[in-house]
Amino acid sequence: MAELLERAGRPTPIRPDPRETLEPLLDDLLRSLGFEKALVLIFDEARSALVGSFGIGVADAAVREVAVPLTNADDPIVAVLRNGFPQRVPDARVDERLDRSVRDLFATLGLGPFVVAPLRSTAGRPVSGDGKHAPSPGWETRGEWAGVVLLSRASGVTQADVEALVPFGRRAGETLNRQRDVELLRETSEAHAIEKEWLWWMVNGLGDAVLLTDSNNDIILENRRAELLFRASDEDSAGKRRAVWMNNFLFTASLSSWNLERGSATTAREVTLVDPVEGTELIYEVITTPATNYRVGMRGTVSVLKNVTDIRHIGEEIVRGQERLQSAEEEIRIERDRLDLVLRNVPNPIIVVDIDNQIISMNPSAHRLFKADVPTARANQHALANDARFTSFLAQLRLDPLLAKRGEIALTDPKTDERLEMEVSATEIRDSRGAVIAIVSVMQDVGRLRELERRRLEQVLFDSEKLAATGRLAASIAHEINNPLEAVQNALYLLERFVGTTVAGQEYLEIATRETQRMSRILRQMLGFYRQTEALAETDLNGLVQEAESLVVKRLRERGVQIAEELEPGLPKVNASADQLKQVLLNLLLNAADSMPAGGTITVSTQTGAGAETEIVGREAVQLQVRDTGQGIPDDMLGQIFEPFFSTKPGKGTGLGLWVSQGIVQNHGGTMRVRSRMGRGTTFTITLPVKGPSDARAG
């Protein structure tokens, strides 16, 4: 069976069994001519030699050891195979034409004189690769097979024996041909059956429908997949039969249309059919190939139908998805350009870093800080230092569990070497699973804002000082004018009583009385012009101290002045005006800095209690102290510092700062004291009642 399968897979020459075919003939020949031994040698193409096959009167095992090489053209055995005529060898044991190993083997077999006769089929003759009738290493047969038979008798052989073997060779060839025809027919039938069986399995093993149509486009053969689409029985439902009829009609019409086209021998097209079971639309890719049966002269078409419904639907969905993706990409591009335009025009630095604190993106304002625009060594050094500070700052800031984090960092402008106080607002960006994928940081230059706020407050303080001085001056003038005006009013009153109402010019006296009364009202308004009307509210004194310090810390640092804090935690809030107290703190801090031209330290402390202040005894109070390490105030000036227009800095300032500050503190119901020693510094102590000024003072 394995041999038949092998032959069905590839064409192989049919070679009859030489023993089965020749043994009867050799038996008759041995009996009729009196030969005692016979050796059959068959051509072996792989070994390029005549190899022993079987023997009569000689053991088969010994015969199979015989191998006559075809390279020796003088060998009489090879010559018989070449020319096809029998030849006599008087004595194989001494014949020099034979190979030495062959002579020794023949001597062992007891083979002396013998006759060599050719054995070959009549379908062809042995030829060499170059077409000449001479065996060679490239020697091949264009027939079924070839060989020789060696016949021997102990009494010797004659020329008559040679002539008698000529008809034997012809009969042997005819016998071999008949046997070959029988074997060929049998093996061809078996191979055809096997090939047909394999072809059936091959066609039905495909996942695609395969069918063969004739010249009229009628289906001749089809595999099982095609039967599901194009064949229905009477037992099937009417719907299925209708779908099968529709498929046959659609496919036949399409095939007829395709046959009219001029295309390649193998062409791929598409046809739409109906699923006989589900009733849904199916799309098939059809590959058609013309076919011809040369035995009967019929022409047809082999069609392979591949179901591409899902592929087409997927392709359509991919196209739609691609269109949606392109649209989304366009929207993203527009949005990205818009965002990039916004970021480029935002003055605040914006930096995006990944989870490893590596910068992913930044706007031009941030690029100026972290990537030096001017490629100088100093600028690059500042940029690297800024990057290191920001990375360290961000690592500490990420320890905060809040999603949005805020802090401050000091950077240096690589272009101007200016020190920048930046407030950083960092927000974590998380994915759908909650993992942090990036951090967006927005920086704000709070140093400049604080400088602007400080200048604004200084201007407000300066304006307040001028307003207070003007108010105090106006109040003094009004007070001085009011006394004689009261005397004039009394005199007019007495004069009116004395002269009565009948005297001439009485109307002028009334005019004078009315005008003096109007002047009195104006003076009373001037006296109340500087009365404070600020709204009071609960104020965190510690927070107010830190806010005031942040406004002046940059300016003080440039002058070599440091600020130290000794703030009592949990300090009670006071009922006060935050803006006015902030003016007082700014005034004290700036005065302290002016007293230390070579630098020094300002210590700001807060504590609970009124200390030794007798004016606030029995009331809950807090104290604020501002101490400096400056030059101090001389004793002869210490009693005048709270007077208006007095200044320890000739040619600088208005001399109203401490006077206004003391007025603000007193309006809050508090006190302001000063201690100073030359060369040891100055301490200002402010005591404020927690609940604000008393009703009497507030009114």
C-alpha positions in Angstrom: 0.0 0.0 0.0 2.9 2.4 0.8 4.3 1.7 -2.6 1.0 2.5 -4.3 0.7 5.7 -2.3 4.2 6.7 -3.3 3.4 6.0 -6.9 0.2 7.9 -6.7 2.2 10.9 -5.4 4.8 10.8 -8.2 5.3 8.9 -11.5 7.6 5.9 -11.2 8.7 3.4 -13.9 7.0 0.0 -13.9 9.6 -2.7 -13.6 8.4 -6.4 -13.6 9.9 -8.8 -11.2 12.7 -10.5 -13.3 12.6 -13.8 -11.3 8.8 -14.1 -11.7 9.1 -13.4 -15.4 12.4 -15.1 -16.5 12.6 -18.1 -14.2 10.2 -20.3 -16.4 12.1 -19.4 -19.6 15.5 -20.1 -18.0 14.3 -23.5 -16.7 13.2 -24.4 -20.3 16.5 -23.1 -21.7 18.6 -25.1 -19.2 16.8 -28.3 -20.0 16.8 -27.8 -23.8 20.4 -26.7 -24.1 21.9 -28.6 -21.2 23.2 -25.7 -19.2 23.8 -26.3 -15.6 23.9 -22.9 -14.0 22.3 -19.5 -14.8 23.1 -16.0 -13.2 20.8 -13.0 -13.9 22.5 -9.6 -13.6 20.2 -6.4 -13.7 21.4 -2.9 -14.4 21.6 -0.7 -11.3 21.6 3.0 -12.2 22.6 4.1 -8.7 25.7 1.9 -8.7 26.3 2.2 -12.5 26.9 -1.6 -12.6 25.3 -4.9 -13.5 24.3 -6.4 -10.1 23.3 -10.0 -9.4 19.6 -10.5 -9.0 19.0 -14.3 -8.7 20.5 -17.6 -10.0 19.6 -21.1 -11.0 22.0 -23.8 -9.7 23.7 -21.1 -7.7 22.8 -19.7 -4.3 21.0 -16.3 -4.6 23.1 -14.9 -1.7 26.2 -15.6 -3.7 24.7 -14.2 -6.9 23.8 -10.9 -5.2 27.5 -10.3 -4.4 28.3 -10.1 -8.2 28.7 -6.5 -9.4 30.1 -5.8 -12.9 31.0 -2.1 -13.3 30.1 -0.5 -16.6 33.3 1.6 -16.7 35.2 -1.3 -18.4 34.2 -1.1 -22.1 36.3 -4.2 -22.9 34.3 -6.4 -20.5 32.4 -9.0 -22.6 29.4 -8.8 -20.2 29.2 -5.0 -20.7 29.6 -5.4 -24.4 26.6 -7.8 -24.6 24.5 -5.3 -22.7 25.7 -2.6 -25.1 25.2 -4.2 -28.5 22.4 -6.7 -27.6 24.2 -9.8 -29.1 25.1 -12.9 -27.1 28.8 -13.6 -26.6 30.9 -16.6 -25.5 33.5 -16.4 -22.7 35.8 -19.5 -22.9 37.0 -19.4 -19.3 36.0 -16.7 -16.9 38.8 -17.6 -14.5 41.6 -16.5 -16.8 39.8 -14.0 -19.1 41.8 -10.7 -18.6 38.8 -8.6 -20.0 37.0 -9.3 -16.8 37.6 -7.3 -13.6 39.9 -9.2 -11.2 37.3 -9.2 -8.4 34.7 -10.5 -10.8 37.0 -13.4 -11.9 37.7 -14.4 -8.3 33.9 -14.3 -7.5 33.1 -16.4 -10.6 35.8 -18.9 -9.6 34.2 -19.2 -6.2 30.9 -19.9 -7.8 32.4 -22.6 -10.0 31.6 -20.6 -13.1 34.2 -21.3 -15.8 33.1 -21.1 -19.5 29.7 -19.3 -20.0 27.6 -17.6 -22.6 26.3 -14.0 -22.0 22.8 -13.2 -23.4 21.1 -9.8 -23.3 17.9 -9.2 -21.3 15.9 -6.1 -21.9 12.5 -4.8 -22.8 11.7 -3.7 -26.3 10.4 -0.2 -25.1 13.9 1.2 -25.2 17.6 0.5 -25.2 20.4 1.5 -23.0 22.2 4.7 -24.0 24.7 7.0 -22.5 24.1 10.6 -21.5 25.8 11.8 -24.7 23.6 9.7 -27.0 26.3 7.2 -27.9 25.9 3.4 -27.6 28.6 3.0 -25.0 28.1 2.5 -21.3 29.6 5.1 -19.1 29.2 6.5 -15.6 26.4 8.7 -16.9 24.7 5.7 -18.6 20.9 5.5 -18.4 18.0 3.5 -19.9 15.1 4.8 -21.9 13.1 1.7 -21.3 11.8 -0.2 -18.3 15.0 -2.1 -17.4 18.0 -4.0 -18.9 20.3 -6.8 -17.8 22.1 -10.0 -18.9 22.0 -13.7 -18.2 25.1 -15.9 -17.8 24.6 -19.6 -18.8 27.4 -22.1 -17.9 28.1 -25.9 -18.2 31.1 -27.7 -17.0 31.8 -29.3 -20.5 32.2 -25.8 -22.0 30.3 -23.7 -24.4 30.4 -23.4 -28.2 29.4 -20.9 -30.9 26.3 -22.9 -31.5 25.2 -22.1 -28.0 25.7 -18.5 -28.8 23.5 -18.7 -31.9 20.9 -20.7 -30.0 20.5 -17.9 -27.5 19.5 -15.3 -30.1 15.8 -16.4 -30.2 15.9 -16.6 -26.4 16.7 -12.9 -26.1 13.7 -12.0 -28.3 11.3 -14.2 -26.4 12.6 -12.9 -23.1 12.0 -9.3 -24.3 8.4 -10.1 -25.4 7.7 -11.8 -22.1 9.0 -8.9 -20.2 6.9 -6.5 -22.3 3.7 -8.4 -21.6 4.5 -8.6 -18.0 5.2 -4.9 -18.0 1.8 -4.1 -19.7 0.0 -6.2 -17.0 1.8 -4.5 -14.2 1.3 -1.1 -15.8 -2.4 -1.6 -16.1 -2.8 -2.9 -12.6 -0.7 -0.2 -11.0 -2.3 2.5 -13.1 -5.8 1.5 -12.0 -4.7 1.4 -8.4 -2.9 4.8 -8.7 -5.9 6.3 -10.4 -8.2 5.1 -7.6 -5.8 6.4 -5.0 -5.4 9.7 -6.7 -9.1 10.1 -7.0 -9.5 9.4 -3.3 -6.8 11.9 -2.4 -8.3 14.5 -4.8 -11.7 14.1 -3.1 -10.2 14.6 0.4 -8.1 17.5 -0.9 -11.0 19.3 -2.4 -13.3 18.7 0.5 -10.6 19.5 3.0 -10.6 23.1 1.8 -12.6 25.7 3.9 -13.7 27.3 0.6 -16.4 26.3 -1.8 -14.9 24.7 -5.0 -16.9 23.8 -8.1 -16.5 23.0 -11.8 -18.9 24.3 -14.4 -19.1 23.4 -18.1 -19.3 25.7 -21.1 -23.0 26.4 -20.4 -22.1 27.4 -16.8 -23.9 24.4 -15.3 -22.3 22.9 -12.2 -20.7 19.5 -13.0 -18.7 18.9 -9.8 -18.7 20.6 -6.4 -17.3 20.0 -2.9 -19.3 19.9 0.3 -18.9 23.6 0.9 -20.3 24.4 -2.5 -23.2 21.9 -2.0 -24.3 24.0 1.1 -24.7 27.0 -1.2 -25.9 25.5 -4.5 -27.7 22.2 -3.8 -31.0 21.6 -2.0 -33.2 18.5 -1.6 -37.0 18.1 -1.5 -36.8 17.6 2.2 -35.3 21.1 2.7 -37.5 24.0 3.6 -39.0 26.2 1.0 -36.8 29.1 2.2 -33.6 27.2 1.8 -34.7 25.9 -1.7 -35.4 29.5 -2.7 -32.0 30.7 -1.4 -30.2 27.9 -3.2 -32.1 28.7 -6.5 -31.2 32.4 -6.0 -27.5 31.5 -5.4 -27.4 29.4 -8.6 -29.0 32.2 -10.6 -26.7 34.9 -9.2 -23.6 32.8 -9.7 -24.5 31.6 -13.2 -25.3 35.2 -14.2 -22.0 36.5 -12.8 -20.0 33.7 -14.4 -21.6 34.4 -17.8 -20.7 38.1 -17.4 -17.2 37.2 -16.4 -16.7 34.9 -19.4 -17.4 37.8 -21.7 -14.6 39.8 -20.3 -11.1 39.5 -21.5 -8.9 39.0 -18.5 -6.1 36.8 -17.3 -6.4 33.1 -17.1 -6.9 33.3 -13.3 -9.1 36.2 -12.2 -10.5 37.2 -8.8 -13.9 38.8 -8.6 -16.8 39.1 -6.1 -20.3 37.9 -6.0 -23.1 38.4 -3.5 -25.0 35.2 -2.4 -27.6 34.3 0.2 -26.9 32.1 3.3 -29.4 29.2 2.8 -29.7 28.7 6.6 -29.6 32.2 8.1 -30.9 34.1 5.0 -28.2 36.8 5.4 -26.2 38.3 2.7 -22.8 36.7 2.0 -20.0 38.2 0.0 -17.7 35.8 -1.8 -14.4 36.4 -3.6 -14.4 34.1 -6.7 -11.2 32.9 -8.3 -12.0 31.4 -11.7 -9.6 29.4 -13.9 -10.4 28.0 -17.3 -10.0 24.2 -17.5 -10.0 21.7 -20.5 -10.6 17.9 -20.4 -8.5 16.8 -23.3 -9.8 13.2 -23.1 -13.3 14.2 -24.0 -12.6 17.7 -25.5 -14.8 19.6 -23.0 -14.0 23.1 -21.7 -15.1 24.4 -18.3 -14.3 26.7 -15.4 -12.9 25.9 -12.0 -14.2 28.4 -9.4 -13.0 28.8 -5.8 -15.4 30.9 -3.6 -13.8 32.4 -0.5 -16.2 33.9 2.1 -15.0 37.5 2.6 -18.2 38.8 4.3 -16.5 39.4 7.6 -13.4 40.8 6.0 -15.5 43.3 3.9 -17.5 44.3 7.0 -14.3 44.7 9.0 -12.8 46.6 6.1 -15.8 48.9 5.9 -15.6 49.4 9.7 -11.9 50.1 9.5 -12.5 52.7 6.8 -15.2 54.3 8.9 -12.9 54.1 11.9 -10.1 55.6 9.9 -12.3 58.5 8.9 -13.3 59.0 12.5 -9.7 58.8 13.5 -8.6 61.3 10.8 -11.4 63.6 12.0 -10.3 63.2 15.6 -6.7 63.7 14.7 -7.7 66.9 12.9 -9.6 68.1 16.0 -6.7 67.1 18.2 -4.3 69.0 15.9 -6.4 72.1 15.9 -6.8 71.8 19.7 -3.1 71.2 20.1 -2.3 74.2 18.0 -4.7 76.3 20.0 -3.3 75.0 23.2 0.3 75.6 22.0 -0.7 79.2 21.0 -2.2 79.8 24.4 0.8 78.3 26.2 3.2 80.4 24.1 1.4 83.6 25.0 1.0 82.8 28.7 3.7 84.8 30.6 3.8 82.3 33.5 6.3 79.4 33.1 4.5 76.1 32.6 6.4 72.8 32.9 5.1 69.2 32.3 7.2 66.4 33.9 6.8 62.6 33.9 6.8 60.4 37.0 10.6 60.4 37.0 10.6 64.2 37.2 12.0 64.4 33.7 10.7 67.4 31.7 8.4 66.4 28.9 7.2 69.8 27.7 7.5 73.5 28.6 6.3 76.8 27.2 8.7 79.6 26.1 8.6 81.3 29.5 9.8 78.1 31.2 12.3 77.4 28.5 13.9 80.7 29.3 14.5 79.6 32.9 15.6 76.0 32.3 17.2 76.2 28.8 19.5 79.1 28.4 18.6 81.2 25.3 22.1 82.7 25.4 24.6 79.9 25.3 27.1 81.3 27.8 28.8 79.3 30.6 27.1 81.5 33.3 23.6 81.2 31.7 24.0 77.4 31.3 25.1 77.2 35.0 22.0 79.1 36.1 19.7 76.9 33.9 21.2 73.7 35.3 20.9 75.1 38.9 17.2 76.0 38.2 16.5 72.5 36.9 18.2 70.9 40.0 16.3 73.1 42.4 13.0 72.5 40.6 13.5 68.7 40.5 14.3 68.6 44.2 11.5 70.9 45.1 9.0 68.9 43.0 10.2 65.6 44.7 9.5 67.1 48.1 6.2 68.6 46.9 5.0 65.2 45.7 5.0 63.9 49.3 1.9 66.0 49.8 -1.1 63.7 49.5 -3.3 66.4 47.9 -3.9 66.3 44.2 -3.0 69.9 43.7 0.1 71.1 45.5 1.5 74.6 46.1 4.8 75.9 47.3 7.6 78.5 46.6 11.0 78.2 45.0 13.8 80.6 44.4 15.3 80.6 40.8 17.7 82.7 38.9 17.0 84.3 35.5 19.9 82.9 33.3 19.7 86.1 31.1 19.7 88.9 33.7 21.0 87.0 36.8 17.9 88.3 38.7 16.7 86.3 41.6 13.1 85.2 41.2 10.7 84.1 43.9 8.3 81.7 42.1 5.1 80.3 43.5 4.6 76.8 42.0 1.1 75.2 41.6 1.6 71.5 40.7 -1.3 69.3 39.7 -1.0 65.5 39.1 -2.4 64.0 35.9 -3.8 60.5 36.3 -4.9 57.9 33.8 -8.1 55.9 33.9 -6.7 53.5 36.5 -5.7 56.3 38.8 -1.9 56.1 38.2 0.1 59.3 38.0 1.4 59.8 34.5 2.5 63.4 34.6 2.7 66.5 36.7 1.8 70.0 35.3 3.5 72.9 37.2 2.5 76.5 36.8 4.9 79.2 38.2 4.0 82.7 39.3 6.6 85.3 39.9 5.3 86.4 43.4 8.5 88.4 44.1 7.4 91.1 41.6 3.8 91.0 42.9 5.0 91.4 46.4 7.2 94.3 45.4 4.2 96.0 43.7 2.1 95.3 46.8 4.8 96.7 49.0 5.1 99.8 46.9 1.3 100.2 46.9 1.2 99.9 50.7 4.0 102.3 51.0 2.2 104.8 48.9 -1.0 104.2 50.9 1.0 104.7 54.1 2.5 107.8 52.7 -0.9 109.1 51.6 -2.3 108.2 55.0 0.5 110.1 56.7 -0.2 113.2 54.5 -3.9 112.8 55.1 -3.3 112.5 58.8 -1.0 115.5 58.9 -3.5 117.5 56.9 -6.3 116.4 59.2 -4.3 117.2 62.3 -3.4 120.6 60.9 -6.9 121.3 59.8 -8.2 120.2 63.3 -5.7 122.5 65.0 -6.6 125.4 62.7 -10.3 124.7 63.2 -9.8 124.6 67.0 -7.9 127.9 67.0 -10.5 129.6 64.8 -13.4 128.2 66.6 -12.7 130.0 69.9 -12.8 133.6 68.5 -15.7 132.6 66.3 -17.6 131.6 69.4 -16.9 135.1 70.9 -18.1 136.8 67.7 -21.3 134.7 67.7 -21.9 135.7 71.4 -21.3 139.4 70.6 -23.7 139.3 67.7 -26.3 137.7 69.9 -25.9 140.3 72.6 -25.9 143.1 70.0 -29.1 141.8 68.5 -30.8 141.8 71.9 -29.6 145.2 72.7 -30.6 147.1 69.6 -33.9 145.3 69.0 -35.6 144.7 65.8 -36.5 148.3 64.8 -33.1 149.7 64.2 -32.0 150.5 60.7 -29.7 147.8 59.2 -31.2 145.0 61.2 -31.0 142.7 58.1 -27.2 143.1 58.0 -27.0 141.9 61.6 -29.1 138.8 60.7 -26.8 138.1 57.8 -23.7 138.2 60.0 -25.4 135.9 62.5 -26.3 133.3 59.9 -22.8 133.3 58.3 -21.0 132.9 61.6 -23.3 129.9 62.4 -22.4 128.4 59.0 -18.7 128.9 59.7 -19.2 127.1 63.0 -20.7 124.1 61.3 -17.9 123.9 58.8 -15.3 124.0 61.6 -17.1 121.2 63.5 -17.0 119.1 60.3 -13.3 119.8 59.9 -12.7 118.7 63.5 -14.4 115.3 62.7 -12.7 114.9 59.3 -9.9 112.5 60.5 -12.0 110.2 62.6 -11.3 106.6 61.5 -14.1 104.7 59.9 -12.3 101.4 59.0 -14.4 98.2 59.5 -12.9 95.9 62.1 -12.8 92.1 61.8 -11.1 89.0 63.3 -7.5 89.1 62.2 -4.7 86.5 62.5 -1.8 88.5 63.7 0.7 85.7 62.9 -0.5 85.5 59.4 -0.4 89.3 59.1 3.2 89.2 60.2 4.1 86.6 57.5 2.3 88.5 54.8 4.0 91.8 55.6 7.4 90.0 55.7 6.8 88.5 52.3 6.3 91.9 50.8 9.6 93.3 52.0 11.8 90.2 52.3 13.4 90.6 48.8 14.2 94.3 49.4 15.6 93.5 52.9 17.7 90.6 51.6 19.3 92.9 49.0 20.4 95.2 51.9 21.8 92.2 53.9 19.0 92.2 56.4 17.5 88.9 57.7 14.1 88.4 59.3 13.7 86.0 62.3 10.3 84.9 63.6 9.3 84.0 67.1 5.6 83.6 66.6 3.5 82.0 69.4 1.3 79.2 67.9 -2.3 79.4 68.7 -2.3 83.1 69.2 -5.8 84.5 69.6 -7.3 86.5 66.7 -7.8 90.2 67.4 -10.7 92.4 66.3 -8.9 94.9 64.1 -8.4 96.4 60.7 -5.9 94.1 58.9 -4.9 96.8 56.3 -4.1 99.4 59.0 -2.1 96.9 61.2 -0.2 95.8 58.0 0.8 99.5 57.5 2.1 99.7 61.0 4.2 96.5 60.5 5.6 97.7 57.2 6.5 101.0 58.7 8.3 99.3 61.6 10.2 96.8 59.4 11.3 99.5 56.9 12.5 101.8 59.8 14.4 98.9 61.3 16.1 98.2 58.0 17.0 101.8 57.6 18.7 101.7 61.0 21.0 98.9 59.8 22.9 100.2 56.7 25.5 97.4 57.1 22.9 94.7 57.5 21.6 92.8 60.5 18.6 90.9 61.9 15.1 91.9 62.6 13.2 89.7 65.0 9.4 89.7 65.0 7.7 88.0 67.9 4.2 87.5 69.2 2.8 86.4 72.5 -0.4 86.3 74.5 -0.9 88.8 77.4 -0.7 92.5 78.0 2.6 92.4 79.9 3.1 95.5 82.1 0.5 97.7 80.2 -1.7 99.2 82.8 -4.1 100.6 80.3 -5.3 97.1 79.2 -5.2 95.4 82.6 -8.0 92.9 83.0 -8.6 92.5 79.3 -7.4 89.7 77.0 -4.6 91.0 74.9 -1.7 90.1 72.6 1.7 91.7 72.1 3.7 92.2 68.9 7.4 93.1 69.2 9.8 94.2 66.4 13.5 94.2 67.5 16.4 95.2 65.4 20.2 95.1 65.8 20.7 98.6 64.4 22.4 101.8 65.7 19.6 102.7 68.2 17.9 106.0 69.0 19.6 108.7 71.2 17.9 109.3 74.5 17.2 113.0 73.7 15.3 112.0 70.6 13.5 109.0 72.1 10.7 111.1 73.5 10.0 112.9 70.2 9.8 110.0 67.7 6.0 109.8 68.0 5.6 113.6 67.2 4.4 114.6 63.8 7.1 115.8 61.3 9.9 114.5 63.5 12.4 112.2 61.9 15.8 110.6 62.9 16.6 110.5 59.1 17.2 114.1 58.0 16.2 114.7 54.4 14.5 111.3 54.2 10.8 110.6 54.9 8.0 112.8 56.1 8.4 112.3 59.9 4.8 111.1 60.1 5.2 107.3 60.0 5.5 106.6 63.7 2.9 109.3 64.6 0.4 107.7 62.2 1.2 104.2 63.4 0.7 105.2 67.0 -2.6 106.8 66.1 -3.7 103.5 64.4 -2.7 101.5 67.4 -4.5 103.9 69.8 -7.6 103.8 67.6 -7.6 100.0 68.1 -7.5 100.5 71.9 -3.9 99.5 72.2 -0.6 101.0 73.1 2.8 101.4 71.3 6.0 101.6 73.4 9.7 101.9 72.4 13.0 100.9 74.0 16.4 101.7 72.6 20.0 101.7 73.4 22.7 103.2 71.3 24.7 100.5 69.5 22.3 97.8 70.8 19.3 98.3 68.7 15.6 99.3 69.2 12.5 97.4 70.2 8.9 98.5 69.5 6.2 96.7 71.5 2.5 96.9 70.4 -0.2 95.7 72.8 -3.7 95.1 71.3 -6.9 94.1 73.1 -8.3 90.9 71.5 -11.8 92.2 71.4 -10.8 95.5 69.9 -11.2 99.1 71.3 -13.7 99.8 74.1 -17.1 101.4 73.3 -16.0 104.7 74.7 -12.8 104.8 72.6 -14.5 103.4 69.5 -17.0 106.1 69.6 
